[in-house]
Amino acid sequence: MPRTDPAVIVALDYPGAREALALAQKLDPARCRVKVGSELFTAAGPSVVAGLKSLGFEVFLDLKFHDIPHTVARACRSACDLGVWMVNVHALGGPRMLAAARAALPLGLAHLIGVTVLTSHSEHELAELGLGSAPARTQALARMCRDVGLDGVVCSAHEAPLLADLAGDAFMLVTPGIRPPGTPADDQRRTADIGEALAAGARYLVIGRPITQAPDPAAALEACARAAHRKGE
Ligand code: C5P
């Protein structure tokens, strides 16, 4: 465990372990956690998680499990056995799936986070899927996650204020789409800077390219960590 509770989670979106570990070696594990997503995990497997842990990092395994309750529970248990710090599931899997995941990961093991509505979905797509409007669906799914005892949800900083009544020490908001002032939006559409995201209620900030593609990733992380510095950190 880092001695502090850094707000920044660096998304290591790389095609293989070599690139991910090379970048991680430039970062200070006291200033951030790291996120391993589908691309990296599919290519590199559990050994990349072990490699990052051996460098001193806590790992968010971002595989967004969504399957029958039994399968998701087993997947969460496998993630926990890798010693990850945080793991996530799709809230659209429904309350029985979420409850099975929770039962497989008792409090105090890895943080269990629900994904509400993907920020890539347009209102048109949501209507086609029969999911209604993004704000209403996000609120309903986040409430479901809270009610079955998950530790929080992933949401954009733009949705975070809608979840203010749910968010708190026992229910954290994890926000991607963060762009420090002066950095390109890349393919993100609904971005926020660090101050905006924290003001909106975010506890953890997922930041990828503004750090990983910076000329000096360590300096970029330091700037983000300073901007995110909170009392008690
Ligand atoms: O490079 P960038 O900062 O845009 O990376 C954001 C990370 O957060 C990526 O790993 C992306 O998959 C993830 N993410 C996101 N939007 C979501 C959920 C996850 O950008 N709604």
Boltz pocket constraint, residues with backbone or C-beta under 6 A from the ligand:
constraints:
  - pocket:
      binder: B
      contacts: [[A, 11], [A, 13], [A, 37], [A, 117], [A, 118], [A, 119], [A, 120], [A, 154], [A, 155], [A, 156], [A, 176], [A, 177], [A, 178], [A, 185], [A, 186], [A, 188], [A, 206], [A, 207], [A, 208], [A, 209], [A, 210]]
      max_distance: 6.0
